[in-house]
Amino acid sequence: MLISLAVGAGYLLRDGSSSKRLLTSLKWRIGLAAVLLLLIVYGFGSGQLT
């Protein structure tokens, strides 16, 4: 997620705010955050995380 954040910041600085690459980077970041959240919820639900 940190790599995606850095790449998105680079696209914002180079391409401007209307860049398609910036939007793609944001989608990846949101997707990775959702997967991470689901894994944490699953870990607590299954008892593997306490």
CHARMM-style PDB file with segment names, atoms N, HN, CA, C and O in Angstrom:
ATOM      1  N   MET     1       0.822  -1.180   0.000  1.00  0.00      PROA
ATOM      2  CA  MET     1       0.000   0.000   0.000  1.00  0.00      PROA
ATOM      3  C   MET     1       0.872   1.252   0.000  1.00  0.00      PROA
ATOM      4  O   MET     1       0.523   2.263  -0.610  1.00  0.00      PROA
ATOM      5  N   LEU     2       1.995   1.177   0.682  1.00  0.00      PROA
ATOM      6  HN  LEU     2       2.279   0.356   1.178  1.00  0.00      PROA
ATOM      7  CA  LEU     2       2.887   2.336   0.703  1.00  0.00      PROA
ATOM      8  C   LEU     2       3.484   2.595  -0.681  1.00  0.00      PROA
ATOM      9  O   LEU     2       3.666   3.746  -1.076  1.00  0.00      PROA
ATOM     10  N   ILE     3       3.784   1.533  -1.409  1.00  0.00      PROA
ATOM     11  HN  ILE     3       3.635   0.598  -1.088  1.00  0.00      PROA
ATOM     12  CA  ILE     3       4.319   1.696  -2.763  1.00  0.00      PROA
ATOM     13  C   ILE     3       3.269   2.348  -3.661  1.00  0.00      PROA
ATOM     14  O   ILE     3       3.583   3.246  -4.443  1.00  0.00      PROA
ATOM     15  N   SER     4       2.026   1.892  -3.545  1.00  0.00      PROA
ATOM     16  HN  SER     4       1.771   1.163  -2.910  1.00  0.00      PROA
ATOM     17  CA  SER     4       0.950   2.483  -4.339  1.00  0.00      PROA
ATOM     18  C   SER     4       0.741   3.944  -3.991  1.00  0.00      PROA
ATOM     19  O   SER     4       0.466   4.761  -4.870  1.00  0.00      PROA
ATOM     20  N   LEU     5       0.869   4.277  -2.727  1.00  0.00      PROA
ATOM     21  HN  LEU     5       1.092   3.613  -2.013  1.00  0.00      PROA
ATOM     22  CA  LEU     5       0.736   5.671  -2.296  1.00  0.00      PROA
ATOM     23  C   LEU     5       1.848   6.530  -2.889  1.00  0.00      PROA
ATOM     24  O   LEU     5       1.596   7.640  -3.356  1.00  0.00      PROA
ATOM     25  N   ALA     6       3.064   6.024  -2.870  1.00  0.00      PROA
ATOM     26  HN  ALA     6       3.269   5.122  -2.490  1.00  0.00      PROA
ATOM     27  CA  ALA     6       4.193   6.768  -3.432  1.00  0.00      PROA
ATOM     28  C   ALA     6       4.050   6.935  -4.936  1.00  0.00      PROA
ATOM     29  O   ALA     6       4.327   8.009  -5.471  1.00  0.00      PROA
ATOM     30  N   VAL     7       3.621   5.889  -5.620  1.00  0.00      PROA
ATOM     31  HN  VAL     7       3.395   5.016  -5.186  1.00  0.00      PROA
ATOM     32  CA  VAL     7       3.429   5.967  -7.071  1.00  0.00      PROA
ATOM     33  C   VAL     7       2.338   6.975  -7.400  1.00  0.00      PROA
ATOM     34  O   VAL     7       2.488   7.766  -8.331  1.00  0.00      PROA
ATOM     35  N   GLY     8       1.246   6.956  -6.650  1.00  0.00      PROA
ATOM     36  HN  GLY     8       1.124   6.314  -5.893  1.00  0.00      PROA
ATOM     37  CA  GLY     8       0.161   7.909  -6.874  1.00  0.00      PROA
ATOM     38  C   GLY     8       0.614   9.344  -6.657  1.00  0.00      PROA
ATOM     39  O   GLY     8       0.222  10.239  -7.405  1.00  0.00      PROA
ATOM     40  N   ALA     9       1.427   9.567  -5.647  1.00  0.00      PROA
ATOM     41  HN  ALA     9       1.745   8.840  -5.039  1.00  0.00      PROA
ATOM     42  CA  ALA     9       1.953  10.915  -5.400  1.00  0.00      PROA
ATOM     43  C   ALA     9       2.850  11.355  -6.547  1.00  0.00      PROA
ATOM     44  O   ALA     9       2.824  12.520  -6.942  1.00  0.00      PROA
ATOM     45  N   GLY    10       3.634  10.445  -7.077  1.00  0.00      PROA
ATOM     46  HN  GLY    10       3.656   9.498  -6.756  1.00  0.00      PROA
ATOM     47  CA  GLY    10       4.484  10.764  -8.226  1.00  0.00      PROA
ATOM     48  C   GLY    10       3.653  11.122  -9.451  1.00  0.00      PROA
ATOM     49  O   GLY    10       3.975  12.069 -10.169  1.00  0.00      PROA
ATOM     50  N   TYR    11       2.576  10.362  -9.694  1.00  0.00      PROA
ATOM     51  HN  TYR    11       2.313   9.593  -9.111  1.00  0.00      PROA
ATOM     52  CA  TYR    11       1.697  10.672 -10.820  1.00  0.00      PROA
ATOM     53  C   TYR    11       1.028  12.024 -10.625  1.00  0.00      PROA
ATOM     54  O   TYR    11       0.872  12.778 -11.586  1.00  0.00      PROA
ATOM     55  N   LEU    12       0.630  12.342  -9.402  1.00  0.00      PROA
ATOM     56  HN  LEU    12       0.757  11.730  -8.621  1.00  0.00      PROA
ATOM     57  CA  LEU    12      -0.021  13.620  -9.130  1.00  0.00      PROA
ATOM     58  C   LEU    12       0.926  14.783  -9.405  1.00  0.00      PROA
ATOM     59  O   LEU    12       0.521  15.803  -9.962  1.00  0.00      PROA
ATOM     60  N   LEU    13       2.184  14.624  -9.014  1.00  0.00      PROA
ATOM     61  HN  LEU    13       2.513  13.795  -8.561  1.00  0.00      PROA
ATOM     62  CA  LEU    13       3.147  15.698  -9.220  1.00  0.00      PROA
ATOM     63  C   LEU    13       3.527  15.859 -10.696  1.00  0.00      PROA
ATOM     64  O   LEU    13       3.726  16.982 -11.160  1.00  0.00      PROA
ATOM     65  N   ARG    14       3.629  14.749 -11.436  1.00  0.00      PROA
ATOM     66  HN  ARG    14       3.467  13.837 -11.058  1.00  0.00      PROA
ATOM     67  CA  ARG    14       4.069  14.813 -12.824  1.00  0.00      PROA
ATOM     68  C   ARG    14       2.927  15.063 -13.804  1.00  0.00      PROA
ATOM     69  O   ARG    14       3.063  15.862 -14.730  1.00  0.00      PROA
ATOM     70  N   ASP    15       1.797  14.378 -13.600  1.00  0.00      PROA
ATOM     71  HN  ASP    15       1.687  13.728 -12.847  1.00  0.00      PROA
ATOM     72  CA  ASP    15       0.734  14.368 -14.607  1.00  0.00      PROA
ATOM     73  C   ASP    15      -0.386  15.363 -14.323  1.00  0.00      PROA
ATOM     74  O   ASP    15      -1.133  15.709 -15.239  1.00  0.00      PROA
ATOM     75  N   GLY    16      -0.525  15.823 -13.114  1.00  0.00      PROA
ATOM     76  HN  GLY    16       0.081  15.542 -12.370  1.00  0.00      PROA
ATOM     77  CA  GLY    16      -1.655  16.674 -12.770  1.00  0.00      PROA
ATOM     78  C   GLY    16      -2.807  15.850 -12.225  1.00  0.00      PROA
ATOM     79  O   GLY    16      -2.748  14.620 -12.207  1.00  0.00      PROA
ATOM     80  N   SER    17      -3.835  16.518 -11.788  1.00  0.00      PROA
ATOM     81  HN  SER    17      -3.883  17.517 -11.802  1.00  0.00      PROA
ATOM     82  CA  SER    17      -4.920  15.830 -11.085  1.00  0.00      PROA
ATOM     83  C   SER    17      -5.890  15.110 -12.012  1.00  0.00      PROA
ATOM     84  O   SER    17      -6.739  14.362 -11.527  1.00  0.00      PROA
ATOM     85  N   SER    18      -5.802  15.302 -13.311  1.00  0.00      PROA
ATOM     86  HN  SER    18      -5.112  15.909 -13.706  1.00  0.00      PROA
ATOM     87  CA  SER    18      -6.736  14.652 -14.234  1.00  0.00      PROA
ATOM     88  C   SER    18      -6.148  13.389 -14.860  1.00  0.00      PROA
ATOM     89  O   SER    18      -6.639  12.933 -15.893  1.00  0.00      PROA
ATOM     90  N   SER    19      -5.126  12.829 -14.266  1.00  0.00      PROA
ATOM     91  HN  SER    19      -4.728  13.200 -13.427  1.00  0.00      PROA
ATOM     92  CA  SER    19      -4.424  11.680 -14.826  1.00  0.00      PROA
ATOM     93  C   SER    19      -5.198  10.384 -14.608  1.00  0.00      PROA
ATOM     94  O   SER    19      -5.750  10.158 -13.531  1.00  0.00      PROA
ATOM     95  N   LYS    20      -5.238   9.540 -15.628  1.00  0.00      PROA
ATOM     96  HN  LYS    20      -4.790   9.724 -16.503  1.00  0.00      PROA
ATOM     97  CA  LYS    20      -5.844   8.209 -15.510  1.00  0.00      PROA
ATOM     98  C   LYS    20      -4.980   7.305 -14.630  1.00  0.00      PROA
ATOM     99  O   LYS    20      -5.493   6.440 -13.920  1.00  0.00      PROA
ATOM    100  N   ARG    21      -3.662   7.516 -14.684  1.00  0.00      PROA
ATOM    101  HN  ARG    21      -3.245   8.219 -15.260  1.00  0.00      PROA
ATOM    102  CA  ARG    21      -2.770   6.692 -13.860  1.00  0.00      PROA
ATOM    103  C   ARG    21      -2.990   6.978 -12.380  1.00  0.00      PROA
ATOM    104  O   ARG    21      -2.875   6.074 -11.551  1.00  0.00      PROA
ATOM    105  N   LEU    22      -3.301   8.204 -12.046  1.00  0.00      PROA
ATOM    106  HN  LEU    22      -3.395   8.938 -12.719  1.00  0.00      PROA
ATOM    107  CA  LEU    22      -3.587   8.554 -10.659  1.00  0.00      PROA
ATOM    108  C   LEU    22      -4.832   7.818 -10.175  1.00  0.00      PROA
ATOM    109  O   LEU    22      -4.858   7.302  -9.058  1.00  0.00      PROA
ATOM    110  N   LEU    23      -5.862   7.770 -11.016  1.00  0.00      PROA
ATOM    111  HN  LEU    23      -5.841   8.189 -11.924  1.00  0.00      PROA
ATOM    112  CA  LEU    23      -7.093   7.070 -10.659  1.00  0.00      PROA
ATOM    113  C   LEU    23      -6.842   5.572 -10.492  1.00  0.00      PROA
ATOM    114  O   LEU    23      -7.378   4.953  -9.573  1.00  0.00      PROA
ATOM    115  N   THR    24      -6.037   4.992 -11.369  1.00  0.00      PROA
ATOM    116  HN  THR    24      -5.602   5.495 -12.115  1.00  0.00      PROA
ATOM    117  CA  THR    24      -5.709   3.568 -11.265  1.00  0.00      PROA
ATOM    118  C   THR    24      -4.950   3.282  -9.973  1.00  0.00      PROA
ATOM    119  O   THR    24      -5.212   2.283  -9.302  1.00  0.00      PROA
ATOM    120  N   SER    25      -4.022   4.149  -9.629  1.00  0.00      PROA
ATOM    121  HN  SER    25      -3.809   4.960 -10.174  1.00  0.00      PROA
ATOM    122  CA  SER    25      -3.273   3.988  -8.389  1.00  0.00      PROA
ATOM    123  C   SER    25      -4.198   4.072  -7.171  1.00  0.00      PROA
ATOM    124  O   SER    25      -4.038   3.324  -6.207  1.00  0.00      PROA
ATOM    125  N   LEU    26      -5.156   4.980  -7.227  1.00  0.00      PROA
ATOM    126  HN  LEU    26      -5.286   5.588  -8.010  1.00  0.00      PROA
ATOM    127  CA  LEU    26      -6.118   5.108  -6.130  1.00  0.00      PROA
ATOM    128  C   LEU    26      -6.979   3.858  -6.005  1.00  0.00      PROA
ATOM    129  O   LEU    26      -7.261   3.411  -4.893  1.00  0.00      PROA
ATOM    130  N   LYS    27      -7.397   3.293  -7.128  1.00  0.00      PROA
ATOM    131  HN  LYS    27      -7.168   3.656  -8.031  1.00  0.00      PROA
ATOM    132  CA  LYS    27      -8.188   2.056  -7.104  1.00  0.00      PROA
ATOM    133  C   LYS    27      -7.404   0.910  -6.473  1.00  0.00      PROA
ATOM    134  O   LYS    27      -7.953   0.138  -5.686  1.00  0.00      PROA
ATOM    135  N   TRP    28      -6.116   0.799  -6.818  1.00  0.00      PROA
ATOM    136  HN  TRP    28      -5.670   1.426  -7.456  1.00  0.00      PROA
ATOM    137  CA  TRP    28      -5.278  -0.245  -6.225  1.00  0.00      PROA
ATOM    138  C   TRP    28      -5.166  -0.065  -4.712  1.00  0.00      PROA
ATOM    139  O   TRP    28      -5.246  -1.028  -3.949  1.00  0.00      PROA
ATOM    140  N   ARG    29      -4.980   1.183  -4.296  1.00  0.00      PROA
ATOM    141  HN  ARG    29      -4.915   1.965  -4.916  1.00  0.00      PROA
ATOM    142  CA  ARG    29      -4.837   1.459  -2.871  1.00  0.00      PROA
ATOM    143  C   ARG    29      -6.112   1.106  -2.111  1.00  0.00      PROA
ATOM    144  O   ARG    29      -6.043   0.521  -1.030  1.00  0.00      PROA
ATOM    145  N   ILE    30      -7.262   1.451  -2.658  1.00  0.00      PROA
ATOM    146  HN  ILE    30      -7.318   1.927  -3.535  1.00  0.00      PROA
ATOM    147  CA  ILE    30      -8.540   1.135  -2.017  1.00  0.00      PROA
ATOM    148  C   ILE    30      -8.746  -0.375  -1.974  1.00  0.00      PROA
ATOM    149  O   ILE    30      -9.198  -0.918  -0.966  1.00  0.00      PROA
ATOM    150  N   GLY    31      -8.413  -1.048  -3.070  1.00  0.00      PROA
ATOM    151  HN  GLY    31      -8.046  -0.607  -3.889  1.00  0.00      PROA
ATOM    152  CA  GLY    31      -8.556  -2.508  -3.104  1.00  0.00      PROA
ATOM    153  C   GLY    31      -7.661  -3.204  -2.095  1.00  0.00      PROA
ATOM    154  O   GLY    31      -8.095  -4.130  -1.410  1.00  0.00      PROA
ATOM    155  N   LEU    32      -6.413  -2.762  -2.000  1.00  0.00      PROA
ATOM    156  HN  LEU    32      -6.061  -2.010  -2.557  1.00  0.00      PROA
ATOM    157  CA  LEU    32      -5.495  -3.365  -1.028  1.00  0.00      PROA
ATOM    158  C   LEU    32      -5.934  -3.103   0.404  1.00  0.00      PROA
ATOM    159  O   LEU    32      -5.802  -3.974   1.263  1.00  0.00      PROA
ATOM    160  N   ALA    33      -6.453  -1.911   0.666  1.00  0.00      PROA
ATOM    161  HN  ALA    33      -6.559  -1.203  -0.032  1.00  0.00      PROA
ATOM    162  CA  ALA    33      -6.937  -1.593   2.015  1.00  0.00      PROA
ATOM    163  C   ALA    33      -8.145  -2.455   2.365  1.00  0.00      PROA
ATOM    164  O   ALA    33      -8.269  -2.906   3.504  1.00  0.00      PROA
ATOM    165  N   ALA    34      -9.043  -2.692   1.398  1.00  0.00      PROA
ATOM    166  HN  ALA    34      -8.942  -2.326   0.473  1.00  0.00      PROA
ATOM    167  CA  ALA    34     -10.213  -3.532   1.643  1.00  0.00      PROA
ATOM    168  C   ALA    34      -9.799  -4.971   1.937  1.00  0.00      PROA
ATOM    169  O   ALA    34     -10.341  -5.598   2.847  1.00  0.00      PROA
ATOM    170  N   VAL    35      -8.846  -5.496   1.174  1.00  0.00      PROA
ATOM    171  HN  VAL    35      -8.406  -4.986   0.434  1.00  0.00      PROA
ATOM    172  CA  VAL    35      -8.368  -6.862   1.411  1.00  0.00      PROA
ATOM    173  C   VAL    35      -7.713  -6.968   2.785  1.00  0.00      PROA
ATOM    174  O   VAL    35      -7.947  -7.936   3.509  1.00  0.00      PROA
ATOM    175  N   LEU    36      -6.910  -5.996   3.143  1.00  0.00      PROA
ATOM    176  HN  LEU    36      -6.720  -5.210   2.555  1.00  0.00      PROA
ATOM    177  CA  LEU    36      -6.261  -6.003   4.451  1.00  0.00      PROA
ATOM    178  C   LEU    36      -7.291  -5.963   5.571  1.00  0.00      PROA
ATOM    179  O   LEU    36      -7.162  -6.686   6.560  1.00  0.00      PROA
ATOM    180  N   LEU    37      -8.305  -5.131   5.425  1.00  0.00      PROA
ATOM    181  HN  LEU    37      -8.410  -4.545   4.622  1.00  0.00      PROA
ATOM    182  CA  LEU    37      -9.356  -5.043   6.435  1.00  0.00      PROA
ATOM    183  C   LEU    37     -10.113  -6.364   6.559  1.00  0.00      PROA
ATOM    184  O   LEU    37     -10.406  -6.810   7.669  1.00  0.00      PROA
ATOM    185  N   LEU    38     -10.429  -6.989   5.429  1.00  0.00      PROA
ATOM    186  HN  LEU    38     -10.191  -6.626   4.528  1.00  0.00      PROA
ATOM    187  CA  LEU    38     -11.115  -8.278   5.467  1.00  0.00      PROA
ATOM    188  C   LEU    38     -10.261  -9.356   6.130  1.00  0.00      PROA
ATOM    189  O   LEU    38     -10.780 -10.179   6.885  1.00  0.00      PROA
ATOM    190  N   LEU    39      -8.967  -9.357   5.858  1.00  0.00      PROA
ATOM    191  HN  LEU    39      -8.546  -8.689   5.245  1.00  0.00      PROA
ATOM    192  CA  LEU    39      -8.086 -10.337   6.495  1.00  0.00      PROA
ATOM    193  C   LEU    39      -8.008 -10.126   8.004  1.00  0.00      PROA
ATOM    194  O   LEU    39      -7.955 -11.099   8.758  1.00  0.00      PROA
ATOM    195  N   ILE    40      -8.000  -8.892   8.450  1.00  0.00      PROA
ATOM    196  HN  ILE    40      -8.044  -8.103   7.838  1.00  0.00      PROA
ATOM    197  CA  ILE    40      -7.963  -8.611   9.884  1.00  0.00      PROA
ATOM    198  C   ILE    40      -9.265  -9.049  10.546  1.00  0.00      PROA
ATOM    199  O   ILE    40      -9.246  -9.654  11.618  1.00  0.00      PROA
ATOM    200  N   VAL    41     -10.400  -8.743   9.909  1.00  0.00      PROA
ATOM    201  HN  VAL    41     -10.415  -8.251   9.038  1.00  0.00      PROA
ATOM    202  CA  VAL    41     -11.697  -9.167  10.457  1.00  0.00      PROA
ATOM    203  C   VAL    41     -11.776 -10.685  10.504  1.00  0.00      PROA
ATOM    204  O   VAL    41     -12.251 -11.247  11.491  1.00  0.00      PROA
ATOM    205  N   TYR    42     -11.317 -11.356   9.453  1.00  0.00      PROA
ATOM    206  HN  TYR    42     -10.932 -10.899   8.651  1.00  0.00      PROA
ATOM    207  CA  TYR    42     -11.313 -12.816   9.439  1.00  0.00      PROA
ATOM    208  C   TYR    42     -10.416 -13.371  10.543  1.00  0.00      PROA
ATOM    209  O   TYR    42     -10.780 -14.337  11.212  1.00  0.00      PROA
ATOM    210  N   GLY    43      -9.268 -12.774  10.732  1.00  0.00      PROA
ATOM    211  HN  GLY    43      -8.972 -11.989  10.189  1.00  0.00      PROA
ATOM    212  CA  GLY    43      -8.350 -13.233  11.784  1.00  0.00      PROA
ATOM    213  C   GLY    43      -8.963 -13.126  13.171  1.00  0.00      PROA
ATOM    214  O   GLY    43      -8.821 -14.036  13.987  1.00  0.00      PROA
ATOM    215  N   PHE    44      -9.643 -12.020  13.440  1.00  0.00      PROA
ATOM    216  HN  PHE    44      -9.758 -11.280  12.777  1.00  0.00      PROA
ATOM    217  CA  PHE    44     -10.300 -11.884  14.750  1.00  0.00      PROA
ATOM    218  C   PHE    44     -11.476 -12.838  14.859  1.00  0.00      PROA
ATOM    219  O   PHE    44     -11.692 -13.429  15.917  1.00  0.00      PROA
ATOM    220  N   GLY    45     -12.240 -13.000  13.785  1.00  0.00      PROA
ATOM    221  HN  GLY    45     -12.065 -12.520  12.925  1.00  0.00      PROA
ATOM    222  CA  GLY    45     -13.405 -13.890  13.810  1.00  0.00      PROA
ATOM    223  C   GLY    45     -13.023 -15.349  13.992  1.00  0.00      PROA
ATOM    224  O   GLY    45     -13.745 -16.095  14.653  1.00  0.00      PROA
ATOM    225  N   SER    46     -11.908 -15.768  13.423  1.00  0.00      PROA
ATOM    226  HN  SER    46     -11.322 -15.162  12.886  1.00  0.00      PROA
ATOM    227  CA  SER    46     -11.489 -17.167  13.530  1.00  0.00      PROA
ATOM    228  C   SER    46     -10.674 -17.435  14.795  1.00  0.00      PROA
ATOM    229  O   SER    46     -10.368 -18.588  15.100  1.00  0.00      PROA
ATOM    230  N   GLY    47     -10.323 -16.386  15.529  1.00  0.00      PROA
ATOM    231  HN  GLY    47     -10.571 -15.450  15.281  1.00  0.00      PROA
ATOM    232  CA  GLY    47      -9.583 -16.568  16.756  1.00  0.00      PROA
ATOM    233  C   GLY    47      -8.081 -16.596  16.579  1.00  0.00      PROA
ATOM    234  O   GLY    47      -7.357 -16.819  17.550  1.00  0.00      PROA
ATOM    235  N   GLN    48      -7.591 -16.378  15.382  1.00  0.00      PROA
ATOM    236  HN  GLN    48      -8.179 -16.196  14.594  1.00  0.00      PROA
ATOM    237  CA  GLN    48      -6.156 -16.393  15.157  1.00  0.00      PROA
ATOM    238  C   GLN    48      -5.494 -15.103  15.632  1.00  0.00      PROA
ATOM    239  O   GLN    48      -4.304 -15.092  15.948  1.00  0.00      PROA
ATOM    240  N   LEU    49      -6.261 -14.021  15.681  1.00  0.00      PROA
ATOM    241  HN  LEU    49      -7.227 -14.030  15.424  1.00  0.00      PROA
ATOM    242  CA  LEU    49      -5.789 -12.754  16.223  1.00  0.00      PROA
ATOM    243  C   LEU    49      -6.567 -12.478  17.515  1.00  0.00      PROA
ATOM    244  O   LEU    49      -7.783 -12.658  17.569  1.00  0.00      PROA
ATOM    245  N   THR    50      -5.875 -12.056  18.511  1.00  0.00      PROA
ATOM    246  HN  THR    50      -4.887 -11.910  18.467  1.00  0.00      PROA
ATOM    247  CA  THR    50      -6.565 -11.766  19.772  1.00  0.00      PROA
ATOM    248  C   THR    50      -6.264 -10.377  20.240  1.00  0.00      PROA
ATOM    249  OT1 THR    50      -6.758  -9.957  21.287  1.00  0.00      PROA
TER     250      THR     50
END
